[in-house]
Amino acid sequence: MQQFESIGLLNFEGDVLTAHRIPGILEDPLFLITDQWKNPVKLLTKEQFFNFLLGDFSITDTYGKAWNWPLESEDARPSSNRLKIFMEAR
């Protein structure tokens, strides 16, 4: 897989969900979510990614574990400032 800027979304002694920002040429980027086994589990638009962070839906990893971002430990999540920088970078 090509290297894209990424951020660990949930870290429990290692990232269990990671977001990879795929830059758009004329539009907003897409966000590829991978699980702890580096398997792609969801491709999201910027709006969908934001909605995931708000808890509108869960993302299920390849072993069937559903992750609802705001319901997980705050200590396992990156700061809102780091997320904002990640989402807005070009």
GISULKA-V711706 format. One record per run of one state. SS is the DSSP state (A for helix, B for strand, O for the rest). FROM is the first residue (numbers start at 0). TO is the last residue. Records with the same first field share a line. If there is no record, write none. Layout:
SS = FROM-TO / FROM-TO
This chain:
O = 0-3 / 11-13 / 22-28 / 35-38 / 54-57 / 60-64 / 67-67 / 71-72 / 76-78 / 88-89
B = 4-10 / 14-21 / 29-34 / 39-44 / 58-59 / 65-66
A = 45-53 / 68-70 / 73-75 / 79-87
